[in-house]
Amino acid sequence: VKLTDQTGAPISEWFAYTGASTVEGVTSPESGMLTFNEDGQATIQLSHGQSITIIGLPEGAAYTVTESDNEAIP
């Protein structure tokens, strides 16, 4: 996840998040904290059907989510 402010500058802070499941039978990820580095980037691992909601983002913040190219584990 990459986080920027209204001017496009990276946001390097920490934010709480809550985990959720979007698919019946999938366990929600635990809630926790995401720390965004000086480039405004943070990494979290989610499985199919899992999501998070980041709490307290500044007004006007923009985010980009990039997925890694993982192969399914049999």
All heavy atoms as TSV, in Angstrom:
chain	resi	resn	atom	element	x	y	z
A	1	VAL	N	N	0.857	-1.163	0.000
A	1	VAL	CA	C	0.000	0.000	0.000
A	1	VAL	C	C	0.907	1.230	0.000
A	1	VAL	O	O	1.851	1.297	0.776
A	1	VAL	CB	C	-0.907	0.042	1.254
A	1	VAL	CG1	C	-1.799	1.264	1.237
A	1	VAL	CG2	C	-1.722	-1.221	1.379
A	2	LYS	N	N	0.613	2.180	-0.889
A	2	LYS	CA	C	1.353	3.445	-0.909
A	2	LYS	C	C	0.367	4.553	-0.564
A	2	LYS	O	O	-0.735	4.609	-1.106
A	2	LYS	CB	C	1.986	3.701	-2.265
A	2	LYS	CG	C	2.813	4.959	-2.270
A	2	LYS	CD	C	3.616	5.117	-3.536
A	2	LYS	CE	C	4.489	6.362	-3.412
A	2	LYS	NZ	N	5.352	6.531	-4.570
A	3	LEU	N	N	0.766	5.439	0.335
A	3	LEU	CA	C	-0.107	6.478	0.858
A	3	LEU	C	C	0.512	7.843	0.606
A	3	LEU	O	O	1.690	8.061	0.897
A	3	LEU	CB	C	-0.290	6.243	2.360
A	3	LEU	CG	C	-1.355	7.017	3.098
A	3	LEU	CD1	C	-2.741	6.767	2.525
A	3	LEU	CD2	C	-1.338	6.620	4.575
A	4	THR	N	N	-0.275	8.766	0.021
A	4	THR	CA	C	0.199	10.125	-0.245
A	4	THR	C	C	-0.821	11.151	0.232
A	4	THR	O	O	-2.003	10.858	0.360
A	4	THR	CB	C	0.462	10.350	-1.749
A	4	THR	OG1	O	-0.734	10.076	-2.483
A	4	THR	CG2	C	1.588	9.471	-2.259
A	5	ASP	N	N	-0.324	12.376	0.459
A	5	ASP	CA	C	-1.225	13.450	0.875
A	5	ASP	C	C	-1.788	14.164	-0.357
A	5	ASP	O	O	-1.554	13.742	-1.490
A	5	ASP	CB	C	-0.533	14.420	1.846
A	5	ASP	CG	C	0.606	15.206	1.225
A	5	ASP	OD1	O	0.728	15.255	-0.022
A	5	ASP	OD2	O	1.398	15.785	1.994
A	6	GLN	N	N	-2.500	15.273	-0.137
A	6	GLN	CA	C	-3.160	16.006	-1.226
A	6	GLN	C	C	-2.179	16.528	-2.269
A	6	GLN	O	O	-2.539	16.726	-3.418
A	6	GLN	CB	C	-3.963	17.173	-0.664
A	6	GLN	CG	C	-5.136	16.745	0.174
A	6	GLN	CD	C	-5.849	17.916	0.824
A	6	GLN	OE1	O	-5.335	19.014	0.895
A	6	GLN	NE2	N	-7.051	17.666	1.309
A	7	THR	N	N	-0.923	16.753	-1.883
A	7	THR	CA	C	0.074	17.279	-2.817
A	7	THR	C	C	0.858	16.167	-3.512
A	7	THR	O	O	1.711	16.449	-4.338
A	7	THR	CB	C	1.073	18.204	-2.092
A	7	THR	OG1	O	1.864	17.414	-1.192
A	7	THR	CG2	C	0.360	19.321	-1.341
A	8	GLY	N	N	0.593	14.913	-3.142
A	8	GLY	CA	C	1.324	13.785	-3.707
A	8	GLY	C	C	2.542	13.382	-2.912
A	8	GLY	O	O	3.259	12.457	-3.286
A	9	ALA	N	N	2.799	14.063	-1.786
A	9	ALA	CA	C	3.937	13.723	-0.922
A	9	ALA	C	C	3.605	12.468	-0.111
A	9	ALA	O	O	2.469	12.293	0.336
A	9	ALA	CB	C	4.256	14.883	0.011
A	10	PRO	N	N	4.589	11.592	0.099
A	10	PRO	CA	C	4.342	10.382	0.882
A	10	PRO	C	C	3.962	10.699	2.326
A	10	PRO	O	O	4.464	11.661	2.903
A	10	PRO	CB	C	5.661	9.627	0.836
A	10	PRO	CG	C	6.619	10.437	0.070
A	10	PRO	CD	C	5.961	11.690	-0.362
A	11	ILE	N	N	3.081	9.893	2.865
A	11	ILE	CA	C	2.705	9.995	4.277
A	11	ILE	C	C	3.435	8.880	5.008
A	11	ILE	O	O	3.236	7.702	4.705
A	11	ILE	CB	C	1.179	9.864	4.467
A	11	ILE	CG1	C	0.475	11.020	3.776
A	11	ILE	CG2	C	0.829	9.815	5.952
A	11	ILE	CD1	C	-1.046	10.920	3.790
A	12	SER	N	N	4.296	9.231	5.947
A	12	SER	CA	C	5.063	8.230	6.698
A	12	SER	C	C	4.665	8.306	8.161
A	12	SER	O	O	5.291	8.993	8.956
A	12	SER	CB	C	6.568	8.447	6.517
A	12	SER	OG	O	6.942	9.745	6.926
A	13	GLU	N	N	3.609	7.608	8.472
A	13	GLU	CA	C	3.062	7.531	9.830
A	13	GLU	C	C	2.609	6.107	10.058
A	13	GLU	O	O	2.736	5.253	9.193
A	13	GLU	CB	C	1.845	8.460	9.973
A	13	GLU	CG	C	2.140	9.929	9.814
A	13	GLU	CD	C	0.875	10.769	10.001
A	13	GLU	OE1	O	0.061	10.431	10.885
A	13	GLU	OE2	O	0.706	11.737	9.263
A	14	TRP	N	N	2.015	5.867	11.205
A	14	TRP	CA	C	1.381	4.579	11.459
A	14	TRP	C	C	-0.109	4.808	11.640
A	14	TRP	O	O	-0.539	5.872	12.080
A	14	TRP	CB	C	1.990	3.863	12.664
A	14	TRP	CG	C	1.942	4.645	13.944
A	14	TRP	CD1	C	2.937	5.445	14.428
A	14	TRP	CD2	C	0.871	4.732	14.876
A	14	TRP	NE1	N	2.545	6.021	15.608
A	14	TRP	CE2	C	1.257	5.595	15.911
A	14	TRP	CE3	C	-0.394	4.164	14.939
A	14	TRP	CZ2	C	0.438	5.892	16.982
A	14	TRP	CZ3	C	-1.218	4.474	16.020
A	14	TRP	CH2	C	-0.779	5.327	17.023
A	15	PHE	N	N	-0.877	3.814	11.245
A	15	PHE	CA	C	-2.333	3.878	11.339
A	15	PHE	C	C	-2.857	2.527	11.794
A	15	PHE	O	O	-2.355	1.478	11.385
A	15	PHE	CB	C	-2.973	4.210	9.979
A	15	PHE	CG	C	-2.607	5.571	9.466
A	15	PHE	CD1	C	-1.550	5.739	8.593
A	15	PHE	CD2	C	-3.330	6.681	9.864
A	15	PHE	CE1	C	-1.203	6.992	8.122
A	15	PHE	CE2	C	-2.989	7.948	9.397
A	15	PHE	CZ	C	-1.924	8.096	8.524
A	16	ALA	N	N	-3.887	2.566	12.619
A	16	ALA	CA	C	-4.569	1.346	13.028
A	16	ALA	C	C	-5.438	0.858	11.870
A	16	ALA	O	O	-5.863	1.644	11.020
A	16	ALA	CB	C	-5.437	1.613	14.260
A	17	TYR	N	N	-5.678	-0.434	11.839
A	17	TYR	CA	C	-6.604	-0.987	10.854
A	17	TYR	C	C	-7.428	-2.092	11.500
A	17	TYR	O	O	-7.026	-2.689	12.497
A	17	TYR	CB	C	-5.863	-1.522	9.618
A	17	TYR	CG	C	-4.996	-2.730	9.868
A	17	TYR	CD1	C	-5.524	-4.014	9.818
A	17	TYR	CD2	C	-3.649	-2.590	10.155
A	17	TYR	CE1	C	-4.724	-5.126	10.050
A	17	TYR	CE2	C	-2.847	-3.682	10.383
A	17	TYR	CZ	C	-3.394	-4.956	10.323
A	17	TYR	OH	O	-2.610	-6.053	10.566
A	18	THR	N	N	-8.596	-2.339	10.913
A	18	THR	CA	C	-9.446	-3.444	11.342
A	18	THR	C	C	-9.521	-4.457	10.211
A	18	THR	O	O	-9.577	-4.095	9.037
A	18	THR	CB	C	-10.870	-2.979	11.715
A	18	THR	OG1	O	-11.439	-2.292	10.595
A	18	THR	CG2	C	-10.856	-2.051	12.907
A	19	GLY	N	N	-9.486	-5.719	10.577
A	19	GLY	CA	C	-9.573	-6.801	9.595
A	19	GLY	C	C	-11.010	-7.242	9.412
A	19	GLY	O	O	-11.824	-7.153	10.333
A	20	ALA	N	N	-11.314	-7.718	8.201
A	20	ALA	CA	C	-12.660	-8.201	7.901
A	20	ALA	C	C	-12.571	-9.335	6.886
A	20	ALA	O	O	-11.554	-9.514	6.217
A	20	ALA	CB	C	-13.521	-7.076	7.360
A	21	SER	N	N	-13.650	-10.064	6.778
A	21	SER	CA	C	-13.777	-11.121	5.786
A	21	SER	C	C	-14.860	-10.712	4.795
A	21	SER	O	O	-15.920	-10.218	5.193
A	21	SER	CB	C	-14.163	-12.434	6.464
A	21	SER	OG	O	-14.484	-13.406	5.492
A	22	THR	N	N	-14.585	-10.908	3.512
A	22	THR	CA	C	-15.567	-10.568	2.485
A	22	THR	C	C	-16.193	-11.814	1.870
A	22	THR	O	O	-17.044	-11.709	1.002
A	22	THR	CB	C	-14.912	-9.728	1.366
A	22	THR	OG1	O	-13.859	-10.488	0.775
A	22	THR	CG2	C	-14.376	-8.419	1.915
A	23	VAL	N	N	-15.748	-12.995	2.330
A	23	VAL	CA	C	-16.242	-14.266	1.805
A	23	VAL	C	C	-16.625	-15.150	2.986
A	23	VAL	O	O	-15.848	-15.308	3.933
A	23	VAL	CB	C	-15.154	-14.963	0.952
A	23	VAL	CG1	C	-15.617	-16.327	0.491
A	23	VAL	CG2	C	-14.756	-14.095	-0.238
A	24	GLU	N	N	-17.818	-15.731	2.919
A	24	GLU	CA	C	-18.279	-16.605	4.009
A	24	GLU	C	C	-17.304	-17.758	4.189
A	24	GLU	O	O	-16.828	-18.360	3.223
A	24	GLU	CB	C	-19.666	-17.153	3.677
A	24	GLU	CG	C	-20.274	-17.929	4.815
A	24	GLU	CD	C	-21.703	-18.349	4.538
A	24	GLU	OE1	O	-22.405	-17.643	3.793
A	24	GLU	OE2	O	-22.103	-19.388	5.083
A	25	GLY	N	N	-16.960	-18.033	5.443
A	25	GLY	CA	C	-16.059	-19.121	5.772
A	25	GLY	C	C	-14.585	-18.743	5.806
A	25	GLY	O	O	-13.752	-19.549	6.184
A	26	VAL	N	N	-14.261	-17.518	5.409
A	26	VAL	CA	C	-12.874	-17.049	5.440
A	26	VAL	C	C	-12.634	-16.314	6.752
A	26	VAL	O	O	-13.435	-15.465	7.144
A	26	VAL	CB	C	-12.565	-16.123	4.237
A	26	VAL	CG1	C	-11.192	-15.486	4.378
A	26	VAL	CG2	C	-12.676	-16.899	2.941
A	27	THR	N	N	-11.555	-16.641	7.432
A	27	THR	CA	C	-11.216	-15.996	8.698
A	27	THR	C	C	-10.725	-14.576	8.447
A	27	THR	O	O	-9.903	-14.347	7.560
A	27	THR	CB	C	-10.116	-16.790	9.421
A	27	THR	OG1	O	-10.576	-18.130	9.602
A	27	THR	CG2	C	-9.775	-16.179	10.762
A	28	SER	N	N	-11.219	-13.639	9.236
A	28	SER	CA	C	-10.768	-12.246	9.134
A	28	SER	C	C	-9.337	-12.126	9.638
A	28	SER	O	O	-8.968	-12.799	10.600
A	28	SER	CB	C	-11.647	-11.328	9.988
A	28	SER	OG	O	-12.969	-11.354	9.541
A	29	PRO	N	N	-8.525	-11.263	9.003
A	29	PRO	CA	C	-7.192	-11.020	9.559
A	29	PRO	C	C	-7.328	-10.266	10.875
A	29	PRO	O	O	-8.315	-9.543	11.085
A	29	PRO	CB	C	-6.505	-10.155	8.497
A	29	PRO	CG	C	-7.614	-9.512	7.751
A	29	PRO	CD	C	-8.768	-10.454	7.803
A	30	GLU	N	N	-6.356	-10.439	11.754
A	30	GLU	CA	C	-6.387	-9.711	13.018
A	30	GLU	C	C	-6.235	-8.223	12.767
A	30	GLU	O	O	-5.530	-7.810	11.848
A	30	GLU	CB	C	-5.268	-10.195	13.932
A	30	GLU	CG	C	-5.482	-11.592	14.461
A	30	GLU	CD	C	-4.450	-11.959	15.505
A	30	GLU	OE1	O	-3.917	-11.049	16.185
A	30	GLU	OE2	O	-4.190	-13.155	15.651
A	31	SER	N	N	-6.887	-7.413	13.567
A	31	SER	CA	C	-6.704	-5.965	13.494
A	31	SER	C	C	-5.317	-5.627	14.025
A	31	SER	O	O	-4.733	-6.390	14.787
A	31	SER	CB	C	-7.775	-5.256	14.318
A	31	SER	OG	O	-9.054	-5.533	13.778
A	32	GLY	N	N	-4.772	-4.482	13.626
A	32	GLY	CA	C	-3.426	-4.133	14.063
A	32	GLY	C	C	-3.023	-2.743	13.632
A	32	GLY	O	O	-3.866	-1.861	13.468
A	33	MET	N	N	-1.714	-2.564	13.417
A	33	MET	CA	C	-1.146	-1.274	13.031
A	33	MET	C	C	-0.337	-1.468	11.750
A	33	MET	O	O	0.356	-2.461	11.600
A	33	MET	CB	C	-0.211	-0.750	14.118
A	33	MET	CG	C	-0.840	-0.628	15.497
A	33	MET	SD	S	-2.141	0.585	15.571
A	33	MET	CE	C	-1.194	2.067	15.532
A	34	LEU	N	N	-0.429	-0.477	10.863
A	34	LEU	CA	C	0.397	-0.434	9.654
A	34	LEU	C	C	1.345	0.749	9.779
A	34	LEU	O	O	0.894	1.864	10.049
A	34	LEU	CB	C	-0.459	-0.224	8.410
A	34	LEU	CG	C	-0.940	-1.427	7.634
A	34	LEU	CD1	C	-1.758	-0.985	6.421
A	34	LEU	CD2	C	0.188	-2.318	7.212
A	35	THR	N	N	2.621	0.527	9.560
A	35	THR	CA	C	3.601	1.598	9.601
A	35	THR	C	C	4.043	1.910	8.178
A	35	THR	O	O	4.567	1.037	7.480
A	35	THR	CB	C	4.824	1.195	10.449
A	35	THR	OG1	O	4.375	0.885	11.771
A	35	THR	CG2	C	5.832	2.324	10.514
A	36	PHE	N	N	3.816	3.138	7.746
A	36	PHE	CA	C	4.197	3.590	6.416
A	36	PHE	C	C	5.590	4.215	6.507
A	36	PHE	O	O	5.820	5.116	7.304
A	36	PHE	CB	C	3.172	4.595	5.882
A	36	PHE	CG	C	1.861	3.944	5.551
A	36	PHE	CD1	C	0.920	3.699	6.534
A	36	PHE	CD2	C	1.573	3.552	4.255
A	36	PHE	CE1	C	-0.289	3.076	6.240
A	36	PHE	CE2	C	0.375	2.929	3.941
A	36	PHE	CZ	C	-0.558	2.690	4.939
A	37	ASN	N	N	6.518	3.734	5.664
A	37	ASN	CA	C	7.902	4.212	5.706
A	37	ASN	C	C	8.037	5.596	5.068
A	37	ASN	O	O	7.033	6.202	4.666
A	37	ASN	CB	C	8.846	3.188	5.071
A	37	ASN	CG	C	8.611	3.002	3.576
A	37	ASN	OD1	O	8.008	3.830	2.900
A	37	ASN	ND2	N	9.086	1.883	3.055
A	38	GLU	N	N	9.275	6.075	4.921
A	38	GLU	CA	C	9.514	7.422	4.395
A	38	GLU	C	C	9.044	7.592	2.954
A	38	GLU	O	O	8.848	8.710	2.486
A	38	GLU	CB	C	10.995	7.802	4.511
A	38	GLU	CG	C	11.932	6.944	3.694
A	38	GLU	CD	C	12.341	5.635	4.368
A	38	GLU	OE1	O	12.010	5.408	5.540
A	38	GLU	OE2	O	12.991	4.823	3.689
A	39	ASP	N	N	8.837	6.473	2.252
A	39	ASP	CA	C	8.305	6.522	0.890
A	39	ASP	C	C	6.786	6.401	0.863
A	39	ASP	O	O	6.179	6.314	-0.207
A	39	ASP	CB	C	8.916	5.407	0.038
A	39	ASP	CG	C	10.417	5.572	-0.150
A	39	ASP	OD1	O	10.876	6.725	-0.288
A	39	ASP	OD2	O	11.119	4.541	-0.163
A	40	GLY	N	N	6.180	6.344	2.064
A	40	GLY	CA	C	4.731	6.219	2.156
A	40	GLY	C	C	4.233	4.815	1.875
A	40	GLY	O	O	3.078	4.622	1.516
A	41	GLN	N	N	5.091	3.805	2.056
A	41	GLN	CA	C	4.727	2.437	1.737
A	41	GLN	C	C	4.649	1.556	2.976
A	41	GLN	O	O	5.440	1.710	3.902
A	41	GLN	CB	C	5.733	1.840	0.751
A	41	GLN	CG	C	5.740	2.569	-0.572
A	41	GLN	CD	C	6.775	2.013	-1.536
A	41	GLN	OE1	O	7.704	1.315	-1.146
A	41	GLN	NE2	N	6.615	2.328	-2.809
A	42	ALA	N	N	3.681	0.645	2.944
A	42	ALA	CA	C	3.526	-0.356	3.996
A	42	ALA	C	C	3.109	-1.663	3.328
A	42	ALA	O	O	2.530	-1.658	2.238
A	42	ALA	CB	C	2.471	0.072	5.006
A	43	THR	N	N	3.427	-2.771	3.971
A	43	THR	CA	C	3.094	-4.081	3.417
A	43	THR	C	C	2.236	-4.851	4.406
A	43	THR	O	O	2.506	-4.851	5.608
A	43	THR	CB	C	4.383	-4.887	3.129
A	43	THR	OG1	O	5.182	-4.145	2.209
A	43	THR	CG2	C	4.071	-6.242	2.545
A	44	ILE	N	N	1.204	-5.496	3.868
A	44	ILE	CA	C	0.371	-6.394	4.667
A	44	ILE	C	C	0.022	-7.583	3.789
A	44	ILE	O	O	-0.174	-7.433	2.580
A	44	ILE	CB	C	-0.891	-5.695	5.214
A	44	ILE	CG1	C	-1.631	-6.646	6.152
A	44	ILE	CG2	C	-1.771	-5.180	4.089
A	44	ILE	CD1	C	-2.654	-5.980	7.030
A	45	GLN	N	N	-0.012	-8.757	4.392
A	45	GLN	CA	C	-0.333	-9.967	3.644
A	45	GLN	C	C	-1.771	-10.358	3.930
A	45	GLN	O	O	-2.150	-10.561	5.092
A	45	GLN	CB	C	0.603	-11.104	4.040
A	45	GLN	CG	C	0.399	-12.340	3.216
A	45	GLN	CD	C	1.442	-13.410	3.518
A	45	GLN	OE1	O	2.416	-13.174	4.222
A	45	GLN	NE2	N	1.228	-14.582	2.985
A	46	LEU	N	N	-2.562	-10.443	2.875
A	46	LEU	CA	C	-3.957	-10.858	2.976
A	46	LEU	C	C	-4.192	-12.036	2.049
A	46	LEU	O	O	-3.562	-12.135	0.997
A	46	LEU	CB	C	-4.902	-9.720	2.581
A	46	LEU	CG	C	-4.818	-8.446	3.414
A	46	LEU	CD1	C	-5.669	-7.354	2.776
A	46	LEU	CD2	C	-5.256	-8.716	4.835
A	47	SER	N	N	-5.113	-12.897	2.424
A	47	SER	CA	C	-5.511	-14.019	1.584
A	47	SER	C	C	-6.818	-13.672	0.880
A	47	SER	O	O	-7.491	-12.695	1.239
A	47	SER	CB	C	-5.708	-15.275	2.443
A	47	SER	OG	O	-4.490	-15.645	3.044
A	48	HIS	N	N	-7.189	-14.505	-0.095
A	48	HIS	CA	C	-8.453	-14.318	-0.799
A	48	HIS	C	C	-9.601	-14.199	0.211
A	48	HIS	O	O	-9.692	-14.986	1.145
A	48	HIS	CB	C	-8.720	-15.495	-1.747
A	48	HIS	CG	C	-10.056	-15.441	-2.381
A	48	HIS	ND1	N	-10.357	-14.578	-3.403
A	48	HIS	CD2	C	-11.200	-16.114	-2.107
A	48	HIS	CE1	C	-11.619	-14.722	-3.755
A	48	HIS	NE2	N	-12.151	-15.661	-2.979
A	49	GLY	N	N	-10.433	-13.194	0.041
A	49	GLY	CA	C	-11.585	-13.009	0.910
A	49	GLY	C	C	-11.305	-12.211	2.171
A	49	GLY	O	O	-12.191	-12.025	2.987
A	50	GLN	N	N	-10.067	-11.741	2.352
A	50	GLN	CA	C	-9.738	-10.914	3.508
A	50	GLN	C	C	-9.565	-9.465	3.072
A	50	GLN	O	O	-9.150	-9.186	1.945
A	50	GLN	CB	C	-8.441	-11.386	4.163
A	50	GLN	CG	C	-8.545	-12.740	4.815
A	50	GLN	CD	C	-7.255	-13.147	5.477
A	50	GLN	OE1	O	-6.161	-12.829	5.011
A	50	GLN	NE2	N	-7.369	-13.880	6.576
A	51	SER	N	N	-9.873	-8.541	3.987
A	51	SER	CA	C	-9.689	-7.120	3.714
A	51	SER	C	C	-9.351	-6.405	5.012
A	51	SER	O	O	-9.510	-6.958	6.097
A	51	SER	CB	C	-10.955	-6.506	3.099
A	51	SER	OG	O	-12.001	-6.477	4.055
A	52	ILE	N	N	-8.858	-5.174	4.863
A	52	ILE	CA	C	-8.642	-4.323	6.028
A	52	ILE	C	C	-9.225	-2.946	5.748
A	52	ILE	O	O	-9.375	-2.547	4.586
A	52	ILE	CB	C	-7.148	-4.185	6.411
A	52	ILE	CG1	C	-6.347	-3.510	5.288
A	52	ILE	CG2	C	-6.557	-5.523	6.810
A	52	ILE	CD1	C	-4.961	-3.050	5.714
A	53	THR	N	N	-9.536	-2.234	6.813
A	53	THR	CA	C	-9.945	-0.834	6.741
A	53	THR	C	C	-8.963	-0.045	7.589
A	53	THR	O	O	-8.818	-0.309	8.787
A	53	THR	CB	C	-11.379	-0.640	7.286
A	53	THR	OG1	O	-12.274	-1.436	6.494
A	53	THR	CG2	C	-11.788	0.820	7.225
A	54	ILE	N	N	-8.264	0.900	6.950
A	54	ILE	CA	C	-7.291	1.731	7.661
A	54	ILE	C	C	-8.041	2.888	8.302
A	54	ILE	O	O	-8.837	3.564	7.654
A	54	ILE	CB	C	-6.193	2.234	6.708
A	54	ILE	CG1	C	-5.485	1.038	6.060
A	54	ILE	CG2	C	-5.193	3.112	7.460
A	54	ILE	CD1	C	-4.516	1.419	4.964
A	55	ILE	N	N	-7.775	3.119	9.593
A	55	ILE	CA	C	-8.528	4.096	10.389
A	55	ILE	C	C	-7.730	5.391	10.543
A	55	ILE	O	O	-6.526	5.358	10.805
A	55	ILE	CB	C	-8.828	3.504	11.777
A	55	ILE	CG1	C	-9.633	2.209	11.618
A	55	ILE	CG2	C	-9.572	4.497	12.655
A	55	ILE	CD1	C	-9.693	1.373	12.871
A	56	GLY	N	N	-8.406	6.518	10.385
A	56	GLY	CA	C	-7.802	7.810	10.692
A	56	GLY	C	C	-6.927	8.410	9.617
A	56	GLY	O	O	-6.062	9.229	9.922
A	57	LEU	N	N	-7.127	8.030	8.358
A	57	LEU	CA	C	-6.332	8.635	7.290
A	57	LEU	C	C	-6.649	10.124	7.196
A	57	LEU	O	O	-7.795	10.537	7.383
A	57	LEU	CB	C	-6.635	7.971	5.945
A	57	LEU	CG	C	-6.214	6.516	5.800
A	57	LEU	CD1	C	-6.654	5.970	4.454
A	57	LEU	CD2	C	-4.718	6.382	5.973
A	58	PRO	N	N	-5.645	10.940	6.881
A	58	PRO	CA	C	-5.881	12.379	6.760
A	58	PRO	C	C	-6.836	12.679	5.595
A	58	PRO	O	O	-6.852	11.956	4.599
A	58	PRO	CB	C	-4.497	12.957	6.464
A	58	PRO	CG	C	-3.520	11.893	6.795
A	58	PRO	CD	C	-4.242	10.596	6.692
A	59	GLU	N	N	-7.598	13.736	5.741
A	59	GLU	CA	C	-8.495	14.146	4.671
A	59	GLU	C	C	-7.680	14.404	3.405
A	59	GLU	O	O	-6.617	15.015	3.449
A	59	GLU	CB	C	-9.253	15.416	5.068
A	59	GLU	CG	C	-10.290	15.815	4.056
A	59	GLU	CD	C	-11.152	16.971	4.518
A	59	GLU	OE1	O	-11.305	17.151	5.749
A	59	GLU	OE2	O	-11.653	17.692	3.650
A	60	GLY	N	N	-8.159	13.896	2.288
A	60	GLY	CA	C	-7.482	14.091	1.014
A	60	GLY	C	C	-6.387	13.087	0.717
A	60	GLY	O	O	-5.766	13.150	-0.345
A	61	ALA	N	N	-6.147	12.154	1.639
A	61	ALA	CA	C	-5.107	11.148	1.407
A	61	ALA	C	C	-5.525	10.244	0.248
A	61	ALA	O	O	-6.704	9.952	0.050
A	61	ALA	CB	C	-4.885	10.307	2.663
A	62	ALA	N	N	-4.536	9.818	-0.521
A	62	ALA	CA	C	-4.764	8.882	-1.622
A	62	ALA	C	C	-3.934	7.632	-1.361
A	62	ALA	O	O	-2.876	7.696	-0.739
A	62	ALA	CB	C	-4.356	9.514	-2.946
A	63	TYR	N	N	-4.430	6.497	-1.838
A	63	TYR	CA	C	-3.687	5.259	-1.647
A	63	TYR	C	C	-3.658	4.454	-2.932
A	63	TYR	O	O	-4.545	4.571	-3.777
A	63	TYR	CB	C	-4.277	4.421	-0.505
A	63	TYR	CG	C	-5.690	3.964	-0.765
A	63	TYR	CD1	C	-5.934	2.756	-1.406
A	63	TYR	CD2	C	-6.775	4.735	-0.380
A	63	TYR	CE1	C	-7.229	2.336	-1.656
A	63	TYR	CE2	C	-8.063	4.328	-0.617
A	63	TYR	CZ	C	-8.287	3.123	-1.256
A	63	TYR	OH	O	-9.576	2.722	-1.508
A	64	THR	N	N	-2.609	3.676	-3.066
A	64	THR	CA	C	-2.456	2.750	-4.183
A	64	THR	C	C	-2.168	1.379	-3.597
A	64	THR	O	O	-1.294	1.242	-2.745
A	64	THR	CB	C	-1.278	3.164	-5.087
A	64	THR	OG1	O	-1.485	4.498	-5.533
A	64	THR	CG2	C	-1.150	2.238	-6.280
A	65	VAL	N	N	-2.913	0.381	-4.045
A	65	VAL	CA	C	-2.701	-0.991	-3.593
A	65	VAL	C	C	-2.079	-1.776	-4.740
A	65	VAL	O	O	-2.588	-1.748	-5.862
A	65	VAL	CB	C	-4.034	-1.646	-3.161
A	65	VAL	CG1	C	-3.835	-3.102	-2.800
A	65	VAL	CG2	C	-4.654	-0.871	-2.010
A	66	THR	N	N	-0.981	-2.459	-4.441
A	66	THR	CA	C	-0.319	-3.296	-5.426
A	66	THR	C	C	-0.294	-4.719	-4.897
A	66	THR	O	O	0.138	-4.943	-3.761
A	66	THR	CB	C	1.127	-2.808	-5.668
A	66	THR	OG1	O	1.085	-1.434	-6.043
A	66	THR	CG2	C	1.803	-3.624	-6.755
A	67	GLU	N	N	-0.763	-5.635	-5.705
A	67	GLU	CA	C	-0.743	-7.048	-5.313
A	67	GLU	C	C	0.505	-7.712	-5.844
A	67	GLU	O	O	0.954	-7.421	-6.948
A	67	GLU	CB	C	-1.972	-7.767	-5.863
A	67	GLU	CG	C	-3.273	-7.297	-5.273
A	67	GLU	CD	C	-4.452	-8.113	-5.750
A	67	GLU	OE1	O	-4.284	-9.335	-5.966
A	67	GLU	OE2	O	-5.522	-7.543	-5.905
A	68	SER	N	N	1.067	-8.619	-5.032
A	68	SER	CA	C	2.204	-9.398	-5.516
A	68	SER	C	C	1.685	-10.542	-6.371
A	68	SER	O	O	0.518	-10.901	-6.312
A	68	SER	CB	C	3.033	-9.920	-4.338
A	68	SER	OG	O	2.244	-10.788	-3.553
A	69	ASP	N	N	2.560	-11.114	-7.168
A	69	ASP	CA	C	2.196	-12.188	-8.074
A	69	ASP	C	C	2.462	-13.520	-7.380
A	69	ASP	O	O	3.462	-14.182	-7.644
A	69	ASP	CB	C	3.011	-12.065	-9.365
A	69	ASP	CG	C	2.544	-13.054	-10.418
A	69	ASP	OD1	O	1.412	-13.559	-10.319
A	69	ASP	OD2	O	3.331	-13.336	-11.342
A	70	ASN	N	N	1.581	-13.878	-6.481
A	70	ASN	CA	C	1.743	-15.118	-5.720
A	70	ASN	C	C	1.016	-16.260	-6.421
A	70	ASN	O	O	-0.082	-16.083	-6.936
A	70	ASN	CB	C	1.182	-14.985	-4.313
A	70	ASN	CG	C	1.972	-13.989	-3.495
A	70	ASN	OD1	O	3.184	-13.996	-3.503
A	70	ASN	ND2	N	1.275	-13.118	-2.793
A	71	GLU	N	N	1.634	-17.437	-6.380
A	71	GLU	CA	C	0.970	-18.629	-6.902
A	71	GLU	C	C	0.133	-19.233	-5.794
A	71	GLU	O	O	0.469	-19.142	-4.617
A	71	GLU	CB	C	2.007	-19.645	-7.370
A	71	GLU	CG	C	2.810	-19.171	-8.570
A	71	GLU	CD	C	3.768	-20.242	-9.046
A	71	GLU	OE1	O	3.539	-21.426	-8.773
A	71	GLU	OE2	O	4.751	-19.860	-9.695
A	72	ALA	N	N	-0.971	-19.833	-6.172
A	72	ALA	CA	C	-1.850	-20.484	-5.195
A	72	ALA	C	C	-1.120	-21.667	-4.567
A	72	ALA	O	O	-0.414	-22.410	-5.242
A	72	ALA	CB	C	-3.129	-20.949	-5.870
A	73	ILE	N	N	-1.297	-21.832	-3.295
A	73	ILE	CA	C	-0.719	-22.979	-2.576
A	73	ILE	C	C	-1.737	-24.091	-2.586
A	73	ILE	O	O	-2.884	-23.903	-2.177
A	73	ILE	CB	C	-0.359	-22.577	-1.127
A	73	ILE	CG1	C	0.691	-21.470	-1.157
A	73	ILE	CG2	C	0.158	-23.784	-0.358
A	73	ILE	CD1	C	0.973	-20.887	0.205
A	74	PRO	N	N	-1.378	-25.269	-3.109
A	74	PRO	CA	C	-2.354	-26.388	-3.209
A	74	PRO	C	C	-2.822	-26.863	-1.855
A	74	PRO	O	O	-2.252	-26.696	-0.856
A	74	PRO	CB	C	-1.612	-27.468	-3.948
A	74	PRO	CG	C	-0.181	-27.088	-3.999
A	74	PRO	CD	C	-0.082	-25.653	-3.580
